[in-house]
Amino acid sequence: MPRHHVLLLLVLQCLLLPLIACAQPASGPVEGQDYVVIPDGQRWSSADDRIEVAEIFAYTCHHCAEFQPQLDAWKRKQPADVRVSQVPAAFSPGDNYARACFAAQQLGVLDKLHAPLFRAIHAAQTVPMSHASADELAAFAAGEGIDTAKFKAAMASPAVDAMMQHARQFAIASGLRGTPTLVVDGKYRVQAASHEQALRIAGQLVAMERAARKRP
């Protein structure tokens, strides 16, 4: 075959391959591989009827610290019918990091403190990586403009006690095996080998749940 014919065939292949790929139907998430169905699963929050994507995380987990900006960017792209919630893995009532998260939620400042706390622990190292005291976490919050006394009071409040217990039950019911873990609408626990894959699967499960809600 003449050389110019070979070159022409290669050009045509380069043009056709993207069209073939687009024509192929996108495969959905595979149960048992990409996600696990949670028996009798319950949503983290019943605050509204939006499709919930709950992230179970730990501030001291370096994987969670890496995932945080990616999840935050993904969250900003979600439509109005999706709610992304942060749920600290609270297996011990004395976990001050989880208490700080819930205190920030109670005070309406979690969006302000969430990413900075990760940076303070993992990058700046101004907050201890383990066993941070309520005073140390309140001092961090004060550096972000939050009243120290109010923050410590919120950390020790009955409302935060209840949220700690709820978080523990949610993690156990979801079959938590590690952090970070995404749980979609209380029904599906995402399984993934990378952060990017986890977000892709979560998006597919959100779409699956949205379609299920539209069925009569």
MARDREN-673846 format. One record per residue: residue number from 0; residue in one letter; y negated, x, z of N, C-alpha, C, O, CB in turn. Coordinates in steps of 0.1 Angstrom, whole numbers, plus 2048, in hexadecimal, padded with zeros to 3 digits. Atoms other than C-alpha are relative to their C-alpha. Glycine has a CB too. Layout:
% residues N
> num:residu:nnorth:neast:nup:canorth:caeast:caup:cnorth:ceast:cup:onorth:oeast:oup:cbnorth:cbeast:cbup
> NUM:A:Y:X:Z:Y:X:Z:Y:X:Z:Y:X:Z:Y:X:Z
...
This chain:
% residues 216
> num:residu:nnorth:neast:nup:canorth:caeast:caup:cnorth:ceast:cup:onorth:oeast:oup:cbnorth:cbeast:cbup
> 0:M:80C:809:800:800:800:800:7F4:809:800:7F3:812:808:800:7F6:80C
> 1:P:80C:7F8:800:7DE:80E:7F7:7F9:800:80E:7F9:7F6:815:7F6:7FB:7F5
> 2:R:807:7FE:7F3:7C9:81B:815:7F6:7F5:802:7F5:7F0:80E:7FA:80D:801
> 3:H:80B:80A:7FE:7AD:802:80F:806:7F2:803:800:7EA:80A:7F7:7FF:7F4
> 4:H:7FA:80C:7FC:7C6:7E5:811:804:800:80E:803:7F6:815:80D:7FE:7F7
> 5:V:7FC:7FF:7F2:7D3:7F1:832:7F4:7FE:809:7F5:7F7:813:806:80E:803
> 6:L:80D:802:7F9:7AF:7F3:83F:7FC:7F2:801:7F8:7ED:80B:7F5:809:7FB
> 7:L:804:80E:801:7A9:7D0:833:809:7F7:809:804:7EE:810:801:7FB:7F2
> 8:L:7F7:808:7F8:7C8:7C3:845:7FC:802:80F:7FD:7F9:817:80E:804:7FE
> 9:L:804:7FD:7F2:7BD:7D4:866:7F3:7F8:804:7F2:7F3:80F:7FE:80F:802
> 10:V:80D:807:7FD:79A:7C4:863:803:7F1:802:7FE:7EB:80B:7F6:802:7F5
> 11:L:7FC:80E:7FF:7AA:7A2:85D:807:7FD:80D:805:7F2:813:809:7FC:7F5
> 12:Q:7F9:802:7F3:7C1:7A6:87C:7F6:800:80B:7F7:7F8:814:80A:80B:802
> 13:C:80A:800:7F6:7A3:7AF:891:7F8:7F3:801:7F4:7EF:80C:7F6:80C:7FE
> 14:L:808:80D:800:791:78F:886:809:7F5:804:804:7EB:80B:7FB:7FE:7F2
> 15:L:7F8:80B:7FD:7AF:779:88A:805:7FF:80E:808:7F4:814:80C:800:7F7
> 16:L:7FB:800:7F2:7BC:784:8AC:7F8:7F8:80A:7FE:7F1:812:802:80E:805
> 17:P:808:808:7F7:79F:775:8C0:802:7F1:7FE:802:7E9:807:7F2:804:800
> 18:L:7FE:80E:804:7A4:754:8AD:80D:7FB:805:80E:7F0:80A:7FE:7FE:7F1
> 19:I:7F2:803:7FB:7C9:754:8B5:800:7FE:80F:806:7F5:814:80A:80A:7FB
> 20:A:801:801:7F2:7C2:75B:8D9:7F9:7F4:805:7FE:7ED:80F:7F9:80C:806
> 21:C:808:80C:7FC:7A9:73F:8DB:808:7F3:7FE:807:7E9:805:7F3:7FF:7F9
> 22:A:7F9:80C:803:7C1:727:8CB:80C:7FD:80A:810:7F2:80B:806:801:7F2
> 23:Q:7F5:802:7F6:7DC:72D:8E5:7FB:7F9:80D:7F1:7FD:812:806:80E:803
> 24:P:804:807:7F4:7DA:715:903:800:80A:80C:809:811:80E:809:7F4:802
> 25:A:801:7F8:7F4:7CF:726:923:80B:7FB:80A:80C:7EF:80D:7F2:7FF:807
> 26:S:7F5:804:7F6:7EC:726:93C:7F9:7FE:80D:7F0:804:812:80B:80B:801
> 27:G:805:803:7F3:7E6:716:95D:806:808:80B:80F:810:808:802:7F1:803
> 28:P:7FA:7F8:7F5:7EE:724:97F:80E:7FC:802:812:7F0:801:7F8:7FE:80D
> 29:V:7F2:802:7FE:813:727:987:803:7FF:80F:800:808:817:808:80B:7F9
> 30:E:7FD:801:7F2:81F:719:9A8:80B:80A:804:815:80C:7FD:806:7F1:803
> 31:G:7F6:7F6:7FB:832:732:9BD:7FC:80F:7FB:801:818:801:80D:7FD:7FB
> 32:Q:805:7F2:805:821:74F:9A9:7F1:801:803:7ED:80B:809:804:801:7F1
> 33:D:80E:800:7FE:7FC:747:9A9:7FB:7F9:80C:7F0:7FC:811:7F9:7FB:7F3
> 34:Y:804:807:7F4:7FB:72F:9C5:80C:7FA:807:817:7F9:801:7F6:7F5:7FC
> 35:V:7F6:807:7F8:80F:71E:9E0:7FB:7F3:805:7EF:7F2:809:804:809:80D
> 36:V:804:80D:7FB:80E:6F9:9E8:802:800:80F:80C:803:814:808:7F5:7F9
> 37:I:800:800:7F1:805:6F5:A0D:806:7F2:805:800:7E8:802:7F2:802:806
> 38:P:7FA:80D:7FB:81C:6DA:A1D:7F6:7F9:80A:7F2:7FF:813:80D:802:807
> 39:D:809:808:7F8:806:6BE:A2C:7F3:808:802:7ED:807:80D:807:7FD:80E
> 40:G:80C:7F9:7FE:7E8:6D4:A26:7F4:7F8:802:7F2:7ED:7FD:7FE:808:7F3
> 41:Q:80C:807:7FC:7C7:6CA:A34:7F4:809:7FC:7F4:816:7FD:7FF:7FD:80F
> 42:R:80C:7F9:803:7A4:6D4:A29:7FA:806:80C:7FC:801:818:7F6:7F7:7F9
> 43:W:806:7FA:7F5:790:6EB:A3F:7F5:7F7:806:7F4:7F5:812:7F9:80E:7FC
> 44:S:80B:809:7FC:772:6D3:A40:800:7F3:7F9:804:7F2:7ED:7F3:807:7FD
> 45:S:801:80E:806:76E:6AE:A3A:7F1:7FC:7FF:7EE:7F0:7FF:808:7F6:808
> 46:A:80E:803:800:748:6B1:A38:7FC:7F8:7F4:7F2:7F1:7F4:7F8:80D:801
> 47:D:803:807:80D:748:6A4:A14:80D:7FF:7F8:817:805:7FC:7F4:806:7F8
> 48:D:7F4:802:808:760:69B:9F8:801:80A:7F5:808:808:7EB:801:7F2:7FB
> 49:R:7FF:7F6:80B:759:6BA:9E2:80D:807:801:814:808:80B:7F4:80A:802
> 50:I:7F4:7F7:800:776:6D0:9D8:7FD:80C:808:7F4:813:805:805:803:7F1
> 51:E:803:7F5:7F6:779:6EA:9F3:808:80C:7FC:814:80C:7FA:804:7FB:80E
> 52:V:7F9:7F3:801:781:70E:9EE:7FC:808:80C:7F1:80C:80E:7FB:809:7F3
> 53:A:802:7FA:7F3:785:71D:A10:805:80F:800:811:811:7FC:807:7F8:80C
> 54:E:7FC:7F2:7FF:786:743:A14:803:803:80F:7FA:802:817:7F5:809:7FB
> 55:I:7FC:7FB:7F3:799:74F:A33:7FE:80F:7FF:804:816:7F7:80F:7FC:804
> 56:F:804:7F2:801:78B:771:A3A:7FE:806:80E:7FF:7FF:818:7F3:802:7F8
> 57:A:803:7F9:7F4:784:78B:A55:7F5:80A:7FD:7F5:811:7F3:80C:807:806
> 58:Y:80B:7F6:803:764:79F:A58:804:80E:801:7FE:817:7FA:7F5:7FE:80A
> 59:T:7FC:7F2:7FE:777:7BE:A62:80A:804:7F4:80E:810:7F4:807:802:80D
> 60:C:7F7:7FD:80B:78D:7BC:A42:7F9:806:7F5:7F0:800:7F0:808:7F3:7FC
> 61:H:808:7FA:80B:782:7D4:A28:803:7F9:7F2:7FA:7F9:7EA:804:80F:7FE
> 62:H:7FD:808:80D:793:7BF:A0C:7F6:7F4:800:7F1:7F1:7F5:80F:7FB:800
> 63:C:809:80B:7FF:77D:7A2:A18:7F2:805:7FD:7EA:7FE:7F6:800:7F9:80E
> 64:A:80D:7FB:803:75E:7B8:A17:7FE:803:7F1:7F4:800:7EC:7FE:80D:808
> 65:E:801:7FE:80E:766:7C1:9F3:7FF:7F3:7F8:7F9:7F2:7EE:80D:808:7FB
> 66:F:7FF:80D:806:76D:79D:9EA:7F3:7F8:801:7F0:7F0:7F9:80C:7F8:805
> 67:Q:80B:808:7FC:74E:78F:9FA:7F5:7FE:7F4:7F2:7F3:7F1:7F9:805:80C
> 68:P:809:802:80A:735:796:9DE:805:7F9:7F3:7FE:7F2:7ED:7FA:80E:7FC
> 69:Q:7FA:807:80C:74D:78B:9C3:801:7F1:803:7FE:7E9:7FA:80E:806:7FD
> 70:L:7FF:80E:7FD:754:76A:9D5:7F2:7FA:800:7F0:7EE:7FC:807:7FE:80E
> 71:D:80D:806:7FF:72F:765:9DB:7FA:7FE:7F2:7F4:7F3:7EF:7F6:80A:807
> 72:A:805:802:80D:727:76A:9B6:808:7F4:7F9:802:7EC:7F2:803:80D:7F7
> 73:W:7F8:80B:805:744:752:9AD:7FB:7F2:806:7FA:7E8:7FE:80F:802:803
> 74:K:805:80C:7F9:737:739:9C6:7F3:7FA:7F9:7F1:7EE:7F8:7FD:802:80F
> 75:R:80C:804:806:715:738:9B5:802:7FA:7F3:7F9:7F2:7EE:7F6:80C:7FF
> 76:K:7FD:806:80D:725:72E:994:807:7F3:801:809:7ED:7F6:808:80A:7F8
> 77:Q:7F8:80D:7FF:738:710:9A2:7F7:7F4:7FE:7EC:7F4:802:807:800:80D
> 78:P:807:80C:802:72E:6ED:998:7FE:7F9:80E:804:7FD:818:807:7F7:7F6
> 79:A:804:807:7F3:721:6D4:9B2:80B:7FA:807:80A:7F7:813:7F6:7F5:7FC
> 80:D:7F5:807:7F9:743:6C5:9B9:809:80A:807:814:807:80C:808:7F8:7F6
> 81:V:7F8:7F6:7F9:750:6E6:9C8:7F9:806:80C:7ED:809:80B:804:80C:7F6
> 82:R:806:7FA:7F4:74A:6F3:9EB:808:80C:804:814:80B:806:7FF:7F6:80C
> 83:V:7F9:7F3:7FC:753:717:9F5:7FC:801:80F:7F1:802:813:7FB:80C:7F8
> 84:S:802:7FF:7F1:758:71B:A1B:806:80D:805:811:811:801:806:7F4:807
> 85:Q:7FB:7F4:7F9:75C:73A:A30:807:7FC:80D:801:7F6:815:7F5:80B:802
> 86:V:7F8:803:7F3:777:737:A4B:805:80D:805:80F:813:800:80C:7F6:7FD
> 87:P:7FB:7F3:7FA:77C:756:A61:80E:7FE:806:811:7F3:80C:7F7:805:80B
> 88:A:7F3:801:7FA:7A0:75D:A6B:7FF:802:80F:7FD:80E:813:809:80B:7F9
> 89:A:803:800:7F1:79D:755:A90:80D:7FE:808:80F:7F4:80D:7F6:7F5:804
> 90:F:7F4:801:7F9:7BF:75C:A9F:7FF:802:80F:808:7FF:817:80A:80A:7FA
> 91:S:803:7FD:7F2:7B0:767:AC0:7F3:7F9:804:7E9:7FA:7FD:800:80F:803
> 92:P:80C:806:7FB:797:752:AD4:7F5:80A:803:7E9:806:803:803:7F7:80C
> 93:G:80A:7F6:7FC:786:772:ADD:7FB:808:7F4:7F4:812:7F5:805:809:80A
> 94:D:804:7F9:80C:780:77D:AB9:7F1:7FE:7FE:7ED:7F3:7F9:808:7FB:7F3
> 95:N:80E:802:800:75A:782:ABA:7FB:800:7F2:7F0:7FA:7EF:7F9:80B:807
> 96:Y:805:800:80E:757:788:A94:801:7F2:7FB:7F8:7ED:7F5:809:80A:7F8
> 97:A:7FE:80E:804:765:765:A8E:7F6:7F7:807:7F0:7EE:801:80E:7FB:802
> 98:R:809:808:7F9:74F:757:AA9:7F2:802:7FB:7EA:7F9:7FA:800:804:80F
> 99:A:80E:7FD:806:730:768:A99:7FF:7F8:7F3:7F4:7F2:7F1:7FF:80F:7FD
> 100:C:800:808:80C:739:757:A78:7FD:7F1:803:7F4:7EB:7FD:80D:801:7F8
> 101:F:802:80E:7FD:73B:734:A88:7F3:7FE:807:7ED:7F3:805:80C:7FC:80A
> 102:A:80D:801:7FA:71C:73B:A9D:7F6:7FF:7F5:7EC:7F7:7F6:7FD:80B:80A
> 103:A:809:800:80B:70A:742:A7D:800:7F3:7F9:7F6:7EE:7F4:803:80C:7F6
> 104:Q:7FF:80D:806:717:722:A6E:7F9:7F6:808:7F1:7ED:803:80F:7FC:7FE
> 105:Q:806:80A:7F7:70C:70E:A8C:7F0:801:800:7E9:7F7:800:804:803:80F
> 106:L:80E:7FE:801:6E9:71D:A89:7FA:7FF:7F2:7EE:800:7F0:7FC:80E:806
> 107:G:805:802:80E:6E7:718:A64:7FC:80D:7F9:7F3:80C:7F0:7F5:7F6:7FF
> 108:V:804:7F3:805:6E4:73D:A5C:80B:808:7FA:80A:814:7F8:7F9:808:80B
> 109:L:7F5:7F8:804:706:747:A4F:7FD:807:7F2:800:812:7F0:80C:7F7:7FE
> 110:D:804:7FA:80D:6F9:74C:A2B:7F7:80D:802:7F8:816:7FA:7F9:7F6:7F7
> 111:K:809:7F5:7FE:6DF:764:A3A:808:80C:806:804:817:804:7F5:7FC:809
> 112:L:7F9:7F5:7F8:6F8:778:A50:80D:805:7FA:811:810:7FD:802:7FB:80E
> 113:H:7F2:7FE:804:719:777:A3D:801:80E:7F9:809:817:7FE:805:7F5:7F7
> 114:A:7FF:7F3:807:714:794:A24:7FB:80B:808:801:816:808:7F9:7FE:7F3
> 115:P:805:7F5:7F8:6FF:7A9:A3B:809:805:80B:80A:810:80E:7F3:7FC:806
> 116:L:7F6:7FC:7F6:71A:7A8:A56:80B:809:7FA:80F:813:800:805:7F4:807
> 117:F:7F7:7F8:806:733:7B5:A3E:7FB:80E:7FD:801:818:800:805:7FA:7F2
> 118:R:806:7F3:803:71B:7D1:A34:7FE:808:80D:800:814:80D:7F3:7FF:7F8
> 119:A:802:7F9:7F3:713:7D9:A58:80D:806:805:80C:811:80C:7FA:7F6:80A
> 120:I:7F3:7FB:7FB:738:7DE:A60:806:80B:7F7:80A:815:7FC:80A:7F4:801
> 121:H:7F9:7F7:809:745:7EF:A41:7F7:80B:7F9:7FD:815:7F6:806:7F8:7F5
> 122:A:809:7F6:807:727:801:A32:7F7:808:80A:7F8:814:80B:7F7:7F9:7F5
> 123:A:809:7FA:7F6:70C:807:A4C:807:805:80D:802:80E:813:7F4:7F7:803
> 124:Q:7F9:7FD:7F3:725:808:A69:7F7:7FF:80C:7F8:806:815:806:80E:7FF
> 125:T:808:803:7F5:70B:7FA:A80:806:7F6:809:801:7F3:814:7F2:7FB:7FC
> 126:V:7F8:809:7F8:724:7E0:A8D:80E:806:800:813:80A:7F6:7FF:7F1:7FA
> 127:P:7F3:7FB:7FF:745:7EC:A9A:80B:7FA:7F7:80A:7EE:7F5:805:800:80F
> 128:M:7F6:805:809:763:7E9:A83:80A:7F7:808:811:7EF:802:807:80B:7FA
> 129:S:7F6:808:7F8:778:7DA:AA0:7FA:7FE:80E:7F2:806:813:80D:808:802
> 130:H:804:803:7F2:772:7CA:AC2:7F1:800:802:7EC:804:80D:807:809:80A
> 131:A:80E:801:7FE:74D:7C3:ABD:7FD:7F6:80B:804:7EC:80C:7F9:7FC:7F3
> 132:S:804:809:7F5:73D:7B3:ADC:7F7:7F5:7FB:7F1:7F7:7F0:7FA:807:80C
> 133:A:809:80B:804:729:793:ADB:7F2:806:800:7E9:802:7F8:800:7F5:80A
> 134:D:80D:7FA:800:70B:7A9:AE4:7FD:808:7F3:7F2:808:7EE:7FE:809:80C
> 135:E:801:7F8:80D:711:7C0:AC6:7FD:7F7:7F4:7F5:7FA:7EB:80C:809:7FE
> 136:L:802:809:80C:714:7A3:AAE:7F3:7F8:801:7EC:7F6:7F7:80B:7F6:800
> 137:A:80D:806:7FE:6F5:792:ABD:7F5:809:7FC:7EB:805:7F7:7FF:7FB:80F
> 138:A:80A:7F6:803:6E2:7B2:AB9:7FF:801:7F0:7F4:803:7EB:804:80E:806
> 139:F:800:800:80F:6EC:7B3:A94:7F9:7F4:7FB:7F0:7F5:7F2:80F:7FF:7FA
> 140:A:807:80D:805:6E1:78E:A90:7F1:801:803:7E9:7FD:7FB:805:7F4:808
> 141:A:80E:7FF:7FD:6C0:797:AA1:7F9:809:7F5:7ED:806:7F2:7FE:807:80E
> 142:G:805:7F8:80A:6BB:7B2:A87:7FE:7F9:7F3:7F6:7FD:7EA:809:80C:7FD
> 143:E:801:808:80B:6BE:797:A6D:7F6:7F4:802:7F5:7EB:7FA:80D:7FA:7FB
> 144:G:80A:80A:7FD:6A3:782:A7E:805:7F3:808:7FE:7E9:808:7FA:7FB:7F4
> 145:I:7FA:80B:7F9:6BA:76B:A93:7FE:803:80F:800:80E:814:80F:7FE:7FD
> 146:D:803:7FF:7F1:6B1:764:AB8:80D:804:807:817:7FE:805:7FB:7F3:805
> 147:T:7F4:7FB:7FA:6C9:778:ACD:807:7F6:80A:813:7F4:80A:7FD:80D:808
> 148:A:7FB:809:7F6:6CC:75F:AE9:807:7F4:7FA:812:7EF:7FE:7F5:7FB:80A
> 149:K:7FA:80C:807:6D3:742:AD1:80D:804:7FA:816:7FC:7FA:7F6:7FB:7F6
> 150:F:7F4:7FC:806:6ED:756:ABF:80B:802:80A:816:7FD:807:7FE:80D:7F8
> 151:K:7F6:7FE:7F6:700:760:ADE:804:7F3:806:810:7F0:808:7FB:809:80B
> 152:A:7FD:80E:7FB:6FE:73C:AEB:809:7F9:7F6:812:7F2:7FA:7F3:7F8:803
> 153:A:7F8:807:80B:70C:72F:ACA:80E:806:800:818:7FF:7FF:7FA:801:7F3
> 154:M:7F2:7F9:800:729:749:ACB:808:7FB:80C:814:7FA:80A:7FE:80F:801
> 155:A:7F8:805:7F4:733:73C:AEE:801:7F1:801:806:7EC:80B:7FA:806:80C
> 156:S:801:80F:7FF:72E:717:AE7:80D:7F9:7FE:816:7FF:7F8:7F6:7FB:7F6
> 157:P:7F4:808:802:748:6FC:AE9:803:7FD:7F1:80E:7FC:7EC:800:7F3:808
> 158:A:7FF:803:80E:741:6F4:AC4:807:80C:7F9:810:80A:7F0:7F3:7FE:7FA
> 159:V:7FA:7F4:806:74B:718:ABA:80F:801:805:818:805:7FE:7F8:80D:803
> 160:D:7F2:800:7FB:76A:716:AD1:809:7F7:7F8:814:7FA:7F4:800:7FB:80F
> 161:A:7F8:80A:808:775:6F7:ABE:802:805:7F2:80D:803:7EC:7F9:7F3:7FF
> 162:M:7FE:7FB:80E:76F:708:A9C:80A:80C:800:811:80D:7F6:7F2:805:7FB
> 163:M:7F6:7F6:7FF:783:726:AA7:80E:7FB:800:817:800:7F9:7FE:809:80D
> 164:Q:7F2:806:7FF:7A1:710:AB0:803:7FA:7F2:80F:7FB:7EE:800:7F6:80B
> 165:H:7FD:806:80D:79D:6FD:A8F:803:80B:7F5:80C:809:7ED:7F3:7F8:7FC
> 166:A:7FD:7F5:80A:79C:71E:A7B:80E:806:802:814:808:7F8:7F5:80B:802
> 167:R:7F3:7FB:7FD:7BB:72A:A8C:80B:7F6:7FA:814:7FB:7F4:803:802:80F
> 168:Q:7F7:80A:805:7CD:70A:A84:800:7FF:7F0:80B:7FE:7EA:7FD:7F2:805
> 169:F:802:800:80E:7C0:70A:A60:808:80C:7FA:80F:80B:7F0:7F2:800:7FC
> 170:A:7FA:7F4:805:7CC:72E:A5A:810:7FF:801:817:802:7F8:7FC:80C:808
> 171:I:7F1:802:7FE:7EF:726:A68:806:7F6:7F7:810:7F8:7F0:803:7FD:80F
> 172:A:7FB:80B:809:7F3:706:A55:7FF:804:7F1:807:800:7E9:7F7:7F3:802
> 173:S:801:7FB:80E:7E8:718:A35:80A:80B:7FD:80B:80F:7F1:7F2:805:7FD
> 174:G:7F6:7F6:803:803:732:A39:7F9:80D:7FE:7FE:815:7F5:809:7FC:7F5
> 175:L:807:7F3:803:7EA:74F:A3B:809:80C:802:810:80D:80C:7F4:800:80A
> 176:R:7F8:7F4:7FF:7FA:770:A34:7F7:80D:800:7FC:818:802:80A:801:7F4
> 177:G:809:7F5:800:7DB:786:A31:7F2:7FB:7FB:7F1:7F0:7F7:805:80B:7F6
> 178:T:80E:804:804:7B6:786:A2A:7FB:80A:7F5:7FF:816:7F5:7F7:800:80C
> 179:P:805:80E:801:7A4:77D:A15:80A:7F7:7F9:812:7FC:7F0:7F3:800:7F8
> 180:T:7F7:80A:806:7B7:75D:A0B:7F7:7F4:7FC:7EF:7F0:805:80C:7FC:809
> 181:L:807:80C:804:7A9:740:9F7:80A:7F4:801:815:7F5:7FD:7FB:802:7F2
> 182:V:7F8:80C:7FF:7B5:71D:9FF:7F8:7F5:7F9:7EC:7F2:7FC:803:7FC:80F
> 183:V:807:80A:809:7AC:702:9E5:803:7F2:805:80E:7ED:804:803:801:7F2
> 184:D:800:80E:7FB:7A5:6DF:9F4:80B:7FD:80A:810:7F2:80B:802:7F7:7F4
> 185:G:7F6:802:7F5:7BE:6E5:A10:80E:7FF:7FA:818:7FE:802:7FD:7F4:808
> 186:K:7F2:803:806:7DB:6E1:9F7:806:80D:7FB:813:80E:7FB:7FE:7F7:7F5
> 187:Y:7FB:7F5:807:7DF:703:9E6:7FB:80D:806:7EF:80F:807:7FD:7FF:7F1
> 188:R:803:7F2:7FC:7E0:727:9F3:802:809:7F4:80C:80A:7EF:809:804:80C
> 189:V:800:7F7:80C:7D7:73F:9D8:807:80D:803:806:813:80E:7F1:804:7FC
> 190:Q:7F9:7F4:7FF:7ED:75D:9D2:7FC:809:7F4:7FD:804:7E9:810:7FE:800
> 191:A:805:7F8:80B:7DF:77A:9BE:801:80F:803:802:813:80F:7F1:7FC:7FD
> 192:A:7FF:7F2:7FF:7E1:79F:9B8:7F2:807:801:7F1:813:804:809:806:7F5
> 193:S:80D:7FB:800:7BC:7A4:9B5:7F5:7F6:804:7F8:7EA:803:7FC:807:7F2
> 194:H:80A:80A:7FD:79B:794:9BF:7FC:7F8:7F4:7FA:7EC:7F5:7F3:808:805
> 195:E:803:807:80C:793:78C:99B:80A:7F5:7FD:807:7EA:7F9:7FF:80A:7F4
> 196:Q:7F5:809:803:7B5:77B:997:7FF:7F4:80A:801:7E9:806:80D:807:801
> 197:A:801:80B:7F6:7B0:767:9B7:7F5:7F6:7FC:7F7:7EA:7FE:7FD:806:80E
> 198:L:80B:809:804:78F:759:9AB:804:7F8:7F3:800:7EC:7F2:7F3:808:7FD
> 199:R:7FC:807:80C:79E:751:989:80A:7F4:804:809:7E9:7FF:807:809:7F6
> 200:I:7F7:80A:7FC:7BB:73E:999:7F9:7F5:808:7FC:7E9:806:80C:806:809
> 201:A:807:80B:7F9:7A4:72C:9B1:7F8:7F7:7F7:7F8:7EB:7F9:7F6:807:80A
> 202:G:807:809:809:78F:720:994:80A:7F7:7F8:806:7EB:7F6:7F9:809:7F6
> 203:Q:7F6:809:806:7AF:713:983:804:7F5:809:806:7EA:804:80C:809:7FB
> 204:L:7FC:80A:7F7:7B9:701:9A2:7F5:7F6:803:7F8:7EA:805:805:807:80D
> 205:V:80B:809:7FF:797:6F2:9A6:800:7F6:7F4:7FE:7EA:7F6:7F2:808:801
> 206:A:800:808:80C:799:6E5:982:80C:7F6:801:80B:7EB:7FD:801:809:7F4
> 207:M:7F4:808:7FE:7BC:6D8:98A:7FE:7F4:809:802:7E9:807:80C:808:804
> 208:E:803:80A:7F5:7B0:6C6:9A9:7F6:7F6:7FA:7F7:7EA:7FD:7FB:806:80C
> 209:R:80A:809:806:792:6B8:996:806:7F6:7F7:803:7EA:7F7:7F5:808:7F8
> 210:A:7F9:808:809:7A9:6AA:97B:808:7F5:807:809:7EA:803:809:808:7F6
> 211:A:7F8:809:7F8:7C0:69B:995:7F8:7F5:806:7FC:7E9:807:808:807:80B
> 212:R:809:80A:7F9:7A3:689:9A6:7FC:7F5:7F6:7F8:7EA:7FA:7F4:806:806
> 213:K:804:80A:80A:79A:678:985:80B:7F7:7FB:808:7ED:7F5:7FA:808:7F4
> 214:R:7F5:808:804:7BC:66A:97F:800:7F3:808:7FD:7F3:814:80E:807:802
> 215:P:800:80D:7F9:7BF:644:987:80B:7FF:80A:80D:7F5:811:801:7F5:7F6
